[in-house]
Amino acid sequence: MDDRRCTQFFLEPDGTSHRQYEALRAYFIEAKPLTEVAERFGYTISTLKSLASRLGADLRRGNKSPLFSLTDEDDLQARVETATNRDPKPRRSPTIEN
């Protein structure tokens, strides 16, 4: 079995979320130095520090990581459902007397 494409999928991620995931994984799990990870995945050191800090803060608050957020399609569907579930009664202007 030729695993080159599978290997490339992990070593050269092309999507933003996938690239962030692999960079953070290399930093936290593989214990690679920030400078090495930043260079490998095309980030500045300050950007990578920010990603790591934001991940830690989200997890400490019990929030799901933004790396695993809704897809654009799911987000659009949620916004449509929210808009259609609003109070159907029109609000009256406070300046108009009854």
N, CA, C and O atoms as a CHARMM CRD file, in Angstrom:
* protein
*
  392
    1    1 MET  N      0.85000  -1.18200   0.00000 PROA 1      0.00000
    2    1 MET  CA     0.00000   0.00000   0.00000 PROA 1      0.00000
    3    1 MET  C      0.89100   1.23900   0.00000 PROA 1      0.00000
    4    1 MET  O      1.86000   1.31400   0.75600 PROA 1      0.00000
    5    2 ASP  N      0.56100   2.20100  -0.84600 PROA 2      0.00000
    6    2 ASP  CA     1.31600   3.45100  -0.93800 PROA 2      0.00000
    7    2 ASP  C      0.70400   4.47500   0.01700 PROA 2      0.00000
    8    2 ASP  O     -0.40900   4.95200  -0.20300 PROA 2      0.00000
    9    3 ASP  N      1.43800   4.80600   1.07300 PROA 3      0.00000
   10    3 ASP  CA     0.93100   5.70100   2.10400 PROA 3      0.00000
   11    3 ASP  C      1.41700   7.14200   1.94900 PROA 3      0.00000
   12    3 ASP  O      1.22000   7.95900   2.84800 PROA 3      0.00000
   13    4 ARG  N      2.04600   7.46000   0.82700 PROA 4      0.00000
   14    4 ARG  CA     2.59700   8.81000   0.66900 PROA 4      0.00000
   15    4 ARG  C      1.53000   9.89900   0.78000 PROA 4      0.00000
   16    4 ARG  O      1.77100  10.93000   1.40900 PROA 4      0.00000
   17    5 ARG  N      0.37900   9.69300   0.19100 PROA 5      0.00000
   18    5 ARG  CA    -0.69000  10.70500   0.27000 PROA 5      0.00000
   19    5 ARG  C     -1.21800  10.84900   1.68800 PROA 5      0.00000
   20    5 ARG  O     -1.53000  11.95700   2.12500 PROA 5      0.00000
   21    6 CYS  N     -1.32100   9.74300   2.40500 PROA 6      0.00000
   22    6 CYS  CA    -1.77100   9.80600   3.80000 PROA 6      0.00000
   23    6 CYS  C     -0.75400  10.55800   4.64300 PROA 6      0.00000
   24    6 CYS  O     -1.12100  11.39300   5.47000 PROA 6      0.00000
   25    7 THR  N      0.50600  10.26600   4.43800 PROA 7      0.00000
   26    7 THR  CA     1.57100  10.96200   5.16400 PROA 7      0.00000
   27    7 THR  C      1.54500  12.44600   4.83500 PROA 7      0.00000
   28    7 THR  O      1.65900  13.28800   5.72500 PROA 7      0.00000
   29    8 GLN  N      1.39500  12.76300   3.56300 PROA 8      0.00000
   30    8 GLN  CA     1.35000  14.16500   3.13000 PROA 8      0.00000
   31    8 GLN  C      0.15900  14.89600   3.74900 PROA 8      0.00000
   32    8 GLN  O      0.26700  16.07500   4.08500 PROA 8      0.00000
   33    9 PHE  N     -0.96600  14.21400   3.90200 PROA 9      0.00000
   34    9 PHE  CA    -2.15300  14.81600   4.51200 PROA 9      0.00000
   35    9 PHE  C     -1.83200  15.37700   5.89500 PROA 9      0.00000
   36    9 PHE  O     -2.29100  16.46500   6.24200 PROA 9      0.00000
   37   10 PHE  N     -1.05000  14.64700   6.68300 PROA 10     0.00000
   38   10 PHE  CA    -0.71200  15.09900   8.03500 PROA 10     0.00000
   39   10 PHE  C      0.47000  16.06000   8.06500 PROA 10     0.00000
   40   10 PHE  O      0.49100  16.98200   8.88000 PROA 10     0.00000
   41   11 LEU  N      1.43000  15.86700   7.21100 PROA 11     0.00000
   42   11 LEU  CA     2.62500  16.69900   7.24500 PROA 11     0.00000
   43   11 LEU  C      2.45800  18.02200   6.50300 PROA 11     0.00000
   44   11 LEU  O      3.17000  18.98500   6.78800 PROA 11     0.00000
   45   12 GLU  N      1.53700  18.07600   5.56700 PROA 12     0.00000
   46   12 GLU  CA     1.31800  19.28700   4.78500 PROA 12     0.00000
   47   12 GLU  C     -0.17100  19.63500   4.74200 PROA 12     0.00000
   48   12 GLU  O     -0.77800  19.59200   3.67200 PROA 12     0.00000
   49   13 PRO  N     -0.76600  19.97700   5.88000 PROA 13     0.00000
   50   13 PRO  CA    -2.19900  20.29300   5.90400 PROA 13     0.00000
   51   13 PRO  C     -2.49800  21.52600   5.06300 PROA 13     0.00000
   52   13 PRO  O     -1.73400  22.49200   5.06800 PROA 13     0.00000
   53   14 ASP  N     -3.61600  21.48600   4.33800 PROA 14     0.00000
   54   14 ASP  CA    -3.90700  22.61400   3.45100 PROA 14     0.00000
   55   14 ASP  C     -5.02900  23.51300   3.95500 PROA 14     0.00000
   56   14 ASP  O     -5.09800  24.67200   3.54600 PROA 14     0.00000
   57   15 GLY  N     -5.89700  23.03600   4.81100 PROA 15     0.00000
   58   15 GLY  CA    -6.96000  23.87700   5.35700 PROA 15     0.00000
   59   15 GLY  C     -6.47500  24.61000   6.59400 PROA 15     0.00000
   60   15 GLY  O     -5.58400  24.13100   7.29600 PROA 15     0.00000
   61   16 THR  N     -7.05600  25.76800   6.85900 PROA 16     0.00000
   62   16 THR  CA    -6.63600  26.59000   8.00100 PROA 16     0.00000
   63   16 THR  C     -6.79000  25.84600   9.31800 PROA 16     0.00000
   64   16 THR  O     -5.83900  25.78500  10.09800 PROA 16     0.00000
   65   17 SER  N     -7.95400  25.28200   9.58400 PROA 17     0.00000
   66   17 SER  CA    -8.18300  24.57700  10.84900 PROA 17     0.00000
   67   17 SER  C     -7.26500  23.37000  10.98100 PROA 17     0.00000
   68   17 SER  O     -6.74300  23.09200  12.06100 PROA 17     0.00000
   69   18 HSD  N     -7.07500  22.66300   9.88700 PROA 18     0.00000
   70   18 HSD  CA    -6.20600  21.48000   9.91400 PROA 18     0.00000
   71   18 HSD  C     -4.75800  21.89200  10.20300 PROA 18     0.00000
   72   18 HSD  O     -4.05700  21.23000  10.96900 PROA 18     0.00000
   73   19 ARG  N     -4.32600  22.97500   9.59200 PROA 19     0.00000
   74   19 ARG  CA    -2.96200  23.47000   9.81000 PROA 19     0.00000
   75   19 ARG  C     -2.78100  23.91300  11.26500 PROA 19     0.00000
   76   19 ARG  O     -1.75300  23.62300  11.87700 PROA 19     0.00000
   77   20 GLN  N     -3.76600  24.60800  11.81600 PROA 20     0.00000
   78   20 GLN  CA    -3.69800  25.02300  13.21100 PROA 20     0.00000
   79   20 GLN  C     -3.65200  23.80200  14.13400 PROA 20     0.00000
   80   20 GLN  O     -2.86500  23.75500  15.08000 PROA 20     0.00000
   81   21 TYR  N     -4.49300  22.83200  13.85000 PROA 21     0.00000
   82   21 TYR  CA    -4.52400  21.60900  14.65100 PROA 21     0.00000
   83   21 TYR  C     -3.15800  20.92800  14.64600 PROA 21     0.00000
   84   21 TYR  O     -2.62900  20.58800  15.70400 PROA 21     0.00000
   85   22 GLU  N     -2.59400  20.73000  13.47300 PROA 22     0.00000
   86   22 GLU  CA    -1.31000  20.03600  13.36800 PROA 22     0.00000
   87   22 GLU  C     -0.19300  20.83300  14.03300 PROA 22     0.00000
   88   22 GLU  O      0.70100  20.24800  14.64500 PROA 22     0.00000
   89   23 ALA  N     -0.23300  22.16100  13.92000 PROA 23     0.00000
   90   23 ALA  CA     0.78700  22.99600  14.56200 PROA 23     0.00000
   91   23 ALA  C      0.69000  22.88500  16.08300 PROA 23     0.00000
   92   23 ALA  O      1.70300  22.71500  16.76000 PROA 23     0.00000
   93   24 LEU  N     -0.52100  22.98100  16.61600 PROA 24     0.00000
   94   24 LEU  CA    -0.70800  22.87900  18.06100 PROA 24     0.00000
   95   24 LEU  C     -0.38400  21.47700  18.56000 PROA 24     0.00000
   96   24 LEU  O      0.15000  21.31100  19.65600 PROA 24     0.00000
   97   25 ARG  N     -0.69900  20.50000  17.77700 PROA 25     0.00000
   98   25 ARG  CA    -0.37400  19.11600  18.14500 PROA 25     0.00000
   99   25 ARG  C      1.14100  18.93100  18.20500 PROA 25     0.00000
  100   25 ARG  O      1.65800  18.31400  19.13600 PROA 25     0.00000
  101   26 ALA  N      1.84400  19.46300  17.21800 PROA 26     0.00000
  102   26 ALA  CA     3.30500  19.35900  17.21700 PROA 26     0.00000
  103   26 ALA  C      3.90300  20.04200  18.44100 PROA 26     0.00000
  104   26 ALA  O      4.87300  19.55400  19.02100 PROA 26     0.00000
  105   27 TYR  N      3.32100  21.16800  18.82800 PROA 27     0.00000
  106   27 TYR  CA     3.82500  21.91200  19.97600 PROA 27     0.00000
  107   27 TYR  C      3.50100  21.20700  21.30000 PROA 27     0.00000
  108   27 TYR  O      4.39200  21.00700  22.12600 PROA 27     0.00000
  109   28 PHE  N      2.24600  20.83300  21.50400 PROA 28     0.00000
  110   28 PHE  CA     1.83800  20.25400  22.78200 PROA 28     0.00000
  111   28 PHE  C      2.15900  18.76400  22.91100 PROA 28     0.00000
  112   28 PHE  O      2.61300  18.33200  23.97100 PROA 28     0.00000
  113   29 ILE  N      1.94300  17.98800  21.88700 PROA 29     0.00000
  114   29 ILE  CA     2.09900  16.53400  21.98600 PROA 29     0.00000
  115   29 ILE  C      3.51500  16.08600  21.64700 PROA 29     0.00000
  116   29 ILE  O      4.10200  15.26300  22.34800 PROA 29     0.00000
  117   30 GLU  N      4.05400  16.63500  20.56800 PROA 30     0.00000
  118   30 GLU  CA     5.40200  16.24000  20.16500 PROA 30     0.00000
  119   30 GLU  C      6.47600  17.06400  20.87600 PROA 30     0.00000
  120   30 GLU  O      7.66600  16.78100  20.74100 PROA 30     0.00000
  121   31 ALA  N      6.05700  18.08800  21.63500 PROA 31     0.00000
  122   31 ALA  CA     6.96400  18.96100  22.39300 PROA 31     0.00000
  123   31 ALA  C      8.03000  19.60300  21.51400 PROA 31     0.00000
  124   31 ALA  O      9.17900  19.75800  21.92600 PROA 31     0.00000
  125   32 LYS  N      7.64000  19.97100  20.30700 PROA 32     0.00000
  126   32 LYS  CA     8.56100  20.65500  19.39900 PROA 32     0.00000
  127   32 LYS  C      8.68200  22.11700  19.83300 PROA 32     0.00000
  128   32 LYS  O      7.71500  22.68600  20.34000 PROA 32     0.00000
  129   33 PRO  N      9.84000  22.72800  19.64500 PROA 33     0.00000
  130   33 PRO  CA    10.01000  24.13900  20.00000 PROA 33     0.00000
  131   33 PRO  C      9.11700  25.04100  19.15000 PROA 33     0.00000
  132   33 PRO  O      8.86100  24.75500  17.98000 PROA 33     0.00000
  133   34 LEU  N      8.64800  26.13100  19.75100 PROA 34     0.00000
  134   34 LEU  CA     7.78600  27.08400  19.04300 PROA 34     0.00000
  135   34 LEU  C      8.40400  27.53700  17.73200 PROA 34     0.00000
  136   34 LEU  O      7.71600  27.61400  16.71400 PROA 34     0.00000
  137   35 THR  N      9.68000  27.83200  17.74700 PROA 35     0.00000
  138   35 THR  CA    10.33300  28.33300  16.52600 PROA 35     0.00000
  139   35 THR  C     10.25800  27.29700  15.40200 PROA 35     0.00000
  140   35 THR  O      9.99300  27.64200  14.25100 PROA 35     0.00000
  141   36 GLU  N     10.48800  26.04500  15.73600 PROA 36     0.00000
  142   36 GLU  CA    10.43900  24.97400  14.73700 PROA 36     0.00000
  143   36 GLU  C      9.02500  24.78600  14.18600 PROA 36     0.00000
  144   36 GLU  O      8.83300  24.65800  12.97700 PROA 36     0.00000
  145   37 VAL  N      8.04200  24.77200  15.08300 PROA 37     0.00000
  146   37 VAL  CA     6.64600  24.57600  14.67000 PROA 37     0.00000
  147   37 VAL  C      6.16900  25.75600  13.82600 PROA 37     0.00000
  148   37 VAL  O      5.52100  25.56600  12.79700 PROA 37     0.00000
  149   38 ALA  N      6.48700  26.96100  14.26000 PROA 38     0.00000
  150   38 ALA  CA     6.06800  28.15200  13.51500 PROA 38     0.00000
  151   38 ALA  C      6.62700  28.12300  12.09800 PROA 38     0.00000
  152   38 ALA  O      5.90800  28.39000  11.13500 PROA 38     0.00000
  153   39 GLU  N      7.88700  27.80300  11.97600 PROA 39     0.00000
  154   39 GLU  CA     8.50700  27.74800  10.64700 PROA 39     0.00000
  155   39 GLU  C      7.89900  26.63900   9.79600 PROA 39     0.00000
  156   39 GLU  O      7.61100  26.84500   8.61700 PROA 39     0.00000
  157   40 ARG  N      7.70700  25.48300  10.38100 PROA 40     0.00000
  158   40 ARG  CA     7.17600  24.33000   9.65200 PROA 40     0.00000
  159   40 ARG  C      5.77500  24.58000   9.09300 PROA 40     0.00000
  160   40 ARG  O      5.46100  24.15700   7.98100 PROA 40     0.00000
  161   41 PHE  N      4.93000  25.27500   9.87600 PROA 41     0.00000
  162   41 PHE  CA     3.54600  25.46500   9.46000 PROA 41     0.00000
  163   41 PHE  C      3.24700  26.87100   8.94700 PROA 41     0.00000
  164   41 PHE  O      2.09400  27.19600   8.66400 PROA 41     0.00000
  165   42 GLY  N      4.27000  27.69900   8.82600 PROA 42     0.00000
  166   42 GLY  CA     4.10300  29.01700   8.22500 PROA 42     0.00000
  167   42 GLY  C      3.49400  30.07100   9.12800 PROA 42     0.00000
  168   42 GLY  O      2.80000  30.96700   8.64900 PROA 42     0.00000
  169   43 TYR  N      3.74200  29.98000  10.43200 PROA 43     0.00000
  170   43 TYR  CA     3.23600  30.96300  11.38000 PROA 43     0.00000
  171   43 TYR  C      4.38700  31.79600  11.93200 PROA 43     0.00000
  172   43 TYR  O      5.54000  31.36600  11.91500 PROA 43     0.00000
  173   44 THR  N      4.06800  32.97600  12.41500 PROA 44     0.00000
  174   44 THR  CA     5.04800  33.70600  13.20800 PROA 44     0.00000
  175   44 THR  C      4.99400  33.11600  14.61300 PROA 44     0.00000
  176   44 THR  O      4.00900  32.47700  14.98200 PROA 44     0.00000
  177   45 ILE  N      6.03100  33.32700  15.38200 PROA 45     0.00000
  178   45 ILE  CA     6.04600  32.80600  16.75000 PROA 45     0.00000
  179   45 ILE  C      4.92500  33.42800  17.56700 PROA 45     0.00000
  180   45 ILE  O      4.28500  32.74000  18.36200 PROA 45     0.00000
  181   46 SER  N      4.67900  34.72400  17.38300 PROA 46     0.00000
  182   46 SER  CA     3.61500  35.37700  18.15800 PROA 46     0.00000
  183   46 SER  C      2.23700  34.82800  17.79100 PROA 46     0.00000
  184   46 SER  O      1.37800  34.70200  18.66400 PROA 46     0.00000
  185   47 THR  N      2.01200  34.50600  16.53700 PROA 47     0.00000
  186   47 THR  CA     0.73000  33.92300  16.12900 PROA 47     0.00000
  187   47 THR  C      0.55000  32.54400  16.74700 PROA 47     0.00000
  188   47 THR  O     -0.53100  32.21000  17.23100 PROA 47     0.00000
  189   48 LEU  N      1.59700  31.75700  16.73000 PROA 48     0.00000
  190   48 LEU  CA     1.51500  30.41800  17.32000 PROA 48     0.00000
  191   48 LEU  C      1.29400  30.49600  18.82900 PROA 48     0.00000
  192   48 LEU  O      0.52700  29.70700  19.38000 PROA 48     0.00000
  193   49 LYS  N      1.95500  31.43300  19.49900 PROA 49     0.00000
  194   49 LYS  CA     1.72600  31.62800  20.93100 PROA 49     0.00000
  195   49 LYS  C      0.26900  32.00500  21.18800 PROA 49     0.00000
  196   49 LYS  O     -0.34700  31.52400  22.14000 PROA 49     0.00000
  197   50 SER  N     -0.27200  32.86300  20.33600 PROA 50     0.00000
  198   50 SER  CA    -1.66000  33.28500  20.46600 PROA 50     0.00000
  199   50 SER  C     -2.60900  32.10400  20.28600 PROA 50     0.00000
  200   50 SER  O     -3.56500  31.95700  21.04700 PROA 50     0.00000
  201   51 LEU  N     -2.35300  31.26100  19.28600 PROA 51     0.00000
  202   51 LEU  CA    -3.19000  30.07400  19.06700 PROA 51     0.00000
  203   51 LEU  C     -3.15300  29.15300  20.28500 PROA 51     0.00000
  204   51 LEU  O     -4.18900  28.64600  20.71600 PROA 51     0.00000
  205   52 ALA  N     -1.96200  28.93900  20.83700 PROA 52     0.00000
  206   52 ALA  CA    -1.80300  28.06100  21.98700 PROA 52     0.00000
  207   52 ALA  C     -2.50500  28.65300  23.21200 PROA 52     0.00000
  208   52 ALA  O     -3.15500  27.93300  23.97000 PROA 52     0.00000
  209   53 SER  N     -2.37100  29.94500  23.39600 PROA 53     0.00000
  210   53 SER  CA    -3.00500  30.62100  24.52800 PROA 53     0.00000
  211   53 SER  C     -4.52600  30.55900  24.42100 PROA 53     0.00000
  212   53 SER  O     -5.21700  30.27700  25.39900 PROA 53     0.00000
  213   54 ARG  N     -5.03500  30.82500  23.22600 PROA 54     0.00000
  214   54 ARG  CA    -6.48500  30.79500  23.01700 PROA 54     0.00000
  215   54 ARG  C     -7.04300  29.38900  23.23900 PROA 54     0.00000
  216   54 ARG  O     -8.11200  29.23000  23.82900 PROA 54     0.00000
  217   55 LEU  N     -6.32300  28.37200  22.76800 PROA 55     0.00000
  218   55 LEU  CA    -6.75900  26.99500  22.98200 PROA 55     0.00000
  219   55 LEU  C     -6.82300  26.68500  24.47800 PROA 55     0.00000
  220   55 LEU  O     -7.80800  26.12400  24.95900 PROA 55     0.00000
  221   56 GLY  N     -5.77600  27.05000  25.20500 PROA 56     0.00000
  222   56 GLY  CA    -5.75000  26.80900  26.64000 PROA 56     0.00000
  223   56 GLY  C     -6.88100  27.51900  27.36800 PROA 56     0.00000
  224   56 GLY  O     -7.53100  26.93800  28.23700 PROA 56     0.00000
  225   57 ALA  N     -7.11200  28.77500  27.01000 PROA 57     0.00000
  226   57 ALA  CA    -8.18900  29.55000  27.65200 PROA 57     0.00000
  227   57 ALA  C     -9.54800  28.93500  27.35500 PROA 57     0.00000
  228   57 ALA  O    -10.38700  28.82600  28.24900 PROA 57     0.00000
  229   58 ASP  N     -9.77200  28.53400  26.11800 PROA 58     0.00000
  230   58 ASP  CA   -11.05500  27.91100  25.75800 PROA 58     0.00000
  231   58 ASP  C    -11.27700  26.62000  26.54600 PROA 58     0.00000
  232   58 ASP  O    -12.37000  26.37900  27.05700 PROA 58     0.00000
  233   59 LEU  N    -10.25400  25.80600  26.63900 PROA 59     0.00000
  234   59 LEU  CA   -10.39500  24.52600  27.33000 PROA 59     0.00000
  235   59 LEU  C    -10.56400  24.72200  28.83500 PROA 59     0.00000
  236   59 LEU  O    -11.30600  23.96800  29.46600 PROA 59     0.00000
  237   60 ARG  N     -9.89400  25.71700  29.42700 PROA 60     0.00000
  238   60 ARG  CA   -10.06900  25.99100  30.85900 PROA 60     0.00000
  239   60 ARG  C    -11.49000  26.45000  31.16700 PROA 60     0.00000
  240   60 ARG  O    -12.02200  26.14800  32.23500 PROA 60     0.00000
  241   61 ARG  N    -12.10900  27.18000  30.23100 PROA 61     0.00000
  242   61 ARG  CA   -13.48900  27.64200  30.42300 PROA 61     0.00000
  243   61 ARG  C    -14.50200  26.56500  30.08500 PROA 61     0.00000
  244   61 ARG  O    -15.70300  26.75900  30.27300 PROA 61     0.00000
  245   62 GLY  N    -14.03000  25.43600  29.59000 PROA 62     0.00000
  246   62 GLY  CA   -14.93400  24.35500  29.23300 PROA 62     0.00000
  247   62 GLY  C    -15.54900  24.52500  27.86100 PROA 62     0.00000
  248   62 GLY  O    -16.50000  23.82500  27.51200 PROA 62     0.00000
  249   63 ASN  N    -15.01700  25.44700  27.08300 PROA 63     0.00000
  250   63 ASN  CA   -15.53100  25.67400  25.72900 PROA 63     0.00000
  251   63 ASN  C    -14.90600  24.69400  24.76200 PROA 63     0.00000
  252   63 ASN  O    -13.76500  24.26200  24.93000 PROA 63     0.00000
  253   64 LYS  N    -15.66100  24.36000  23.76700 PROA 64     0.00000
  254   64 LYS  CA   -15.14400  23.52000  22.69900 PROA 64     0.00000
  255   64 LYS  C    -14.14400  24.34700  21.89500 PROA 64     0.00000
  256   64 LYS  O    -14.34900  25.53900  21.66700 PROA 64     0.00000
  257   65 SER  N    -13.09200  23.72000  21.48300 PROA 65     0.00000
  258   65 SER  CA   -12.05300  24.41200  20.73500 PROA 65     0.00000
  259   65 SER  C    -12.59800  24.96900  19.42600 PROA 65     0.00000
  260   65 SER  O    -13.41300  24.32000  18.76900 PROA 65     0.00000
  261   66 PRO  N    -12.15400  26.17500  19.03700 PROA 66     0.00000
  262   66 PRO  CA   -12.57800  26.72000  17.74400 PROA 66     0.00000
  263   66 PRO  C    -12.07600  25.87800  16.57300 PROA 66     0.00000
  264   66 PRO  O    -12.55800  26.02500  15.45000 PROA 66     0.00000
  265   67 LEU  N    -11.11400  25.00000  16.82900 PROA 67     0.00000
  266   67 LEU  CA   -10.62600  24.11700  15.77000 PROA 67     0.00000
  267   67 LEU  C    -11.68400  23.11700  15.35300 PROA 67     0.00000
  268   67 LEU  O    -11.60900  22.53100  14.27400 PROA 67     0.00000
  269   68 PHE  N    -12.66700  22.92700  16.21100 PROA 68     0.00000
  270   68 PHE  CA   -13.73000  21.97600  15.92300 PROA 68     0.00000
  271   68 PHE  C    -15.07800  22.67200  15.87500 PROA 68     0.00000
  272   68 PHE  O    -16.08900  22.12400  16.31400 PROA 68     0.00000
  273   69 SER  N    -15.08600  23.87500  15.34100 PROA 69     0.00000
  274   69 SER  CA   -16.31700  24.66500  15.28300 PROA 69     0.00000
  275   69 SER  C    -17.20300  24.16800  14.15400 PROA 69     0.00000
  276   69 SER  O    -16.82300  23.31600  13.35100 PROA 69     0.00000
  277   70 LEU  N    -18.39300  24.73500  14.13000 PROA 70     0.00000
  278   70 LEU  CA   -19.34300  24.37300  13.08000 PROA 70     0.00000
  279   70 LEU  C    -18.80200  24.73200  11.70900 PROA 70     0.00000
  280   70 LEU  O    -18.03300  25.68100  11.55800 PROA 70     0.00000
  281   71 THR  N    -19.20900  23.97300  10.72600 PROA 71     0.00000
  282   71 THR  CA   -18.85900  24.32300   9.35700 PROA 71     0.00000
  283   71 THR  C    -19.68600  25.52700   8.94500 PROA 71     0.00000
  284   71 THR  O    -20.66200  25.86300   9.61500 PROA 71     0.00000
  285   72 ASP  N    -19.31500  26.17500   7.86600 PROA 72     0.00000
  286   72 ASP  CA   -20.07200  27.32200   7.38300 PROA 72     0.00000
  287   72 ASP  C    -21.52100  26.94900   7.11200 PROA 72     0.00000
  288   72 ASP  O    -22.42700  27.73400   7.39300 PROA 72     0.00000
  289   73 GLU  N    -21.74700  25.76600   6.57300 PROA 73     0.00000
  290   73 GLU  CA   -23.11400  25.32600   6.27600 PROA 73     0.00000
  291   73 GLU  C    -23.91900  25.13600   7.55600 PROA 73     0.00000
  292   73 GLU  O    -25.07700  25.54600   7.63200 PROA 73     0.00000
  293   74 ASP  N    -23.30100  24.51100   8.56800 PROA 74     0.00000
  294   74 ASP  CA   -23.98600  24.32800   9.85000 PROA 74     0.00000
  295   74 ASP  C    -24.29200  25.66700  10.49300 PROA 74     0.00000
  296   74 ASP  O    -25.37300  25.85900  11.04900 PROA 74     0.00000
  297   75 ASP  N    -23.33200  26.60600  10.42100 PROA 75     0.00000
  298   75 ASP  CA   -23.50300  27.93100  11.00500 PROA 75     0.00000
  299   75 ASP  C    -24.64500  28.66300  10.31400 PROA 75     0.00000
  300   75 ASP  O    -25.45300  29.30900  10.98200 PROA 75     0.00000
  301   76 LEU  N    -24.72700  28.57500   8.99500 PROA 76     0.00000
  302   76 LEU  CA   -25.79600  29.22000   8.24700 PROA 76     0.00000
  303   76 LEU  C    -27.14300  28.63800   8.65900 PROA 76     0.00000
  304   76 LEU  O    -28.10100  29.38300   8.86500 PROA 76     0.00000
  305   77 GLN  N    -27.22700  27.31800   8.78100 PROA 77     0.00000
  306   77 GLN  CA   -28.47600  26.67500   9.17900 PROA 77     0.00000
  307   77 GLN  C    -28.89600  27.12700  10.57100 PROA 77     0.00000
  308   77 GLN  O    -30.08000  27.36700  10.80600 PROA 77     0.00000
  309   78 ALA  N    -27.95200  27.24500  11.49500 PROA 78     0.00000
  310   78 ALA  CA   -28.26500  27.69000  12.85700 PROA 78     0.00000
  311   78 ALA  C    -28.79600  29.11800  12.84400 PROA 78     0.00000
  312   78 ALA  O    -29.73100  29.43900  13.57800 PROA 78     0.00000
  313   79 ARG  N    -28.20000  29.99100  12.00400 PROA 79     0.00000
  314   79 ARG  CA   -28.66900  31.37300  11.92600 PROA 79     0.00000
  315   79 ARG  C    -30.06700  31.45400  11.33100 PROA 79     0.00000
  316   79 ARG  O    -30.87600  32.27500  11.76300 PROA 79     0.00000
  317   80 VAL  N    -30.36200  30.61100  10.34100 PROA 80     0.00000
  318   80 VAL  CA   -31.69300  30.59300   9.73500 PROA 80     0.00000
  319   80 VAL  C    -32.71600  30.13900  10.76300 PROA 80     0.00000
  320   80 VAL  O    -33.79300  30.72700  10.86600 PROA 80     0.00000
  321   81 GLU  N    -32.39200  29.09400  11.52700 PROA 81     0.00000
  322   81 GLU  CA   -33.31800  28.59500  12.55100 PROA 81     0.00000
  323   81 GLU  C    -33.56400  29.64700  13.62300 PROA 81     0.00000
  324   81 GLU  O    -34.69600  29.81200  14.08000 PROA 81     0.00000
  325   82 THR  N    -32.52700  30.35600  14.02500 PROA 82     0.00000
  326   82 THR  CA   -32.67600  31.41200  15.02700 PROA 82     0.00000
  327   82 THR  C    -33.57000  32.52300  14.50200 PROA 82     0.00000
  328   82 THR  O    -34.42900  33.02600  15.22600 PROA 82     0.00000
  329   83 ALA  N    -33.37400  32.90200  13.26100 PROA 83     0.00000
  330   83 ALA  CA   -34.16500  33.98300  12.66900 PROA 83     0.00000
  331   83 ALA  C    -35.63000  33.58600  12.53300 PROA 83     0.00000
  332   83 ALA  O    -36.51100  34.43100  12.69300 PROA 83     0.00000
  333   84 THR  N    -35.90300  32.33100  12.24400 PROA 84     0.00000
  334   84 THR  CA   -37.29000  31.90700  12.06200 PROA 84     0.00000
  335   84 THR  C    -37.99300  31.62600  13.38100 PROA 84     0.00000
  336   84 THR  O    -39.21900  31.52700  13.41200 PROA 84     0.00000
  337   85 ASN  N    -37.24500  31.49600  14.46800 PROA 85     0.00000
  338   85 ASN  CA   -37.85000  31.22200  15.77400 PROA 85     0.00000
  339   85 ASN  C    -38.04300  32.48800  16.60500 PROA 85     0.00000
  340   85 ASN  O    -38.32400  32.39700  17.80000 PROA 85     0.00000
  341   86 ARG  N    -37.90200  33.62900  16.01800 PROA 86     0.00000
  342   86 ARG  CA   -38.07400  34.87900  16.75600 PROA 86     0.00000
  343   86 ARG  C    -39.54000  35.13800  17.03400 PROA 86     0.00000
  344   86 ARG  O    -40.42300  34.56800  16.39300 PROA 86     0.00000
  345   87 ASP  N    -39.78400  36.00400  17.99900 PROA 87     0.00000
  346   87 ASP  CA   -41.14400  36.38100  18.37800 PROA 87     0.00000
  347   87 ASP  C    -41.84300  36.99400  17.16800 PROA 87     0.00000
  348   87 ASP  O    -41.37800  38.00200  16.63600 PROA 87     0.00000
  349   88 PRO  N    -42.95500  36.40200  16.72500 PROA 88     0.00000
  350   88 PRO  CA   -43.61500  36.89300  15.51900 PROA 88     0.00000
  351   88 PRO  C    -44.39100  38.19600  15.73200 PROA 88     0.00000
  352   88 PRO  O    -44.81800  38.81500  14.75700 PROA 88     0.00000
  353   89 LYS  N    -44.58200  38.62500  16.97900 PROA 89     0.00000
  354   89 LYS  CA   -45.34700  39.83800  17.23600 PROA 89     0.00000
  355   89 LYS  C    -44.49700  41.06800  16.91800 PROA 89     0.00000
  356   89 LYS  O    -43.37300  41.19400  17.40300 PROA 89     0.00000
  357   90 PRO  N    -45.03400  41.96600  16.10700 PROA 90     0.00000
  358   90 PRO  CA   -44.26800  43.19200  15.84700 PROA 90     0.00000
  359   90 PRO  C    -44.24200  44.06000  17.09800 PROA 90     0.00000
  360   90 PRO  O    -45.22000  44.12100  17.84300 PROA 90     0.00000
  361   91 ARG  N    -43.14800  44.71100  17.31700 PROA 91     0.00000
  362   91 ARG  CA   -43.03800  45.59500  18.47600 PROA 91     0.00000
  363   91 ARG  C    -43.58600  46.96200  18.13400 PROA 91     0.00000
  364   91 ARG  O    -43.42700  47.44600  17.01300 PROA 91     0.00000
  365   92 ARG  N    -44.22400  47.57600  19.09500 PROA 92     0.00000
  366   92 ARG  CA   -44.77800  48.89800  18.89300 PROA 92     0.00000
  367   92 ARG  C    -43.74900  49.95100  19.26500 PROA 92     0.00000
  368   92 ARG  O    -42.94900  49.76700  20.18200 PROA 92     0.00000
  369   93 SER  N    -43.78500  51.01600  18.56000 PROA 93     0.00000
  370   93 SER  CA   -42.89600  52.11600  18.85800 PROA 93     0.00000
  371   93 SER  C    -43.31700  52.76300  20.17200 PROA 93     0.00000
  372   93 SER  O    -44.51000  52.97700  20.38700 PROA 93     0.00000
  373   94 PRO  N    -42.38200  53.08000  21.05000 PROA 94     0.00000
  374   94 PRO  CA   -42.73800  53.68600  22.33300 PROA 94     0.00000
  375   94 PRO  C    -43.24100  55.11800  22.17700 PROA 94     0.00000
  376   94 PRO  O    -43.80000  55.67700  23.12000 PROA 94     0.00000
  377   95 THR  N    -43.05600  55.71400  21.01700 PROA 95     0.00000
  378   95 THR  CA   -43.49100  57.09800  20.81100 PROA 95     0.00000
  379   95 THR  C    -44.91600  57.20700  20.30700 PROA 95     0.00000
  380   95 THR  O    -45.47800  58.30200  20.30200 PROA 95     0.00000
  381   96 ILE  N    -45.51300  56.10800  19.88400 PROA 96     0.00000
  382   96 ILE  CA   -46.87600  56.11800  19.36800 PROA 96     0.00000
  383   96 ILE  C    -47.82800  55.80600  20.51700 PROA 96     0.00000
  384   96 ILE  O    -47.65500  54.81500  21.22700 PROA 96     0.00000
  385   97 GLU  N    -48.83500  56.65800  20.69300 PROA 97     0.00000
  386   97 GLU  CA   -49.82300  56.40900  21.74400 PROA 97     0.00000
  387   97 GLU  C    -50.91000  55.50200  21.21900 PROA 97     0.00000
  388   97 GLU  O    -51.23200  55.53100  20.03200 PROA 97     0.00000
  389   98 ASN  N    -51.47000  54.70800  22.08800 PROA 98     0.00000
  390   98 ASN  CA   -52.53200  53.77900  21.70200 PROA 98     0.00000
  391   98 ASN  C    -53.85900  54.44500  21.70500 PROA 98     0.00000
  392   98 ASN  O    -54.86900  53.80900  21.40400 PROA 98     0.00000
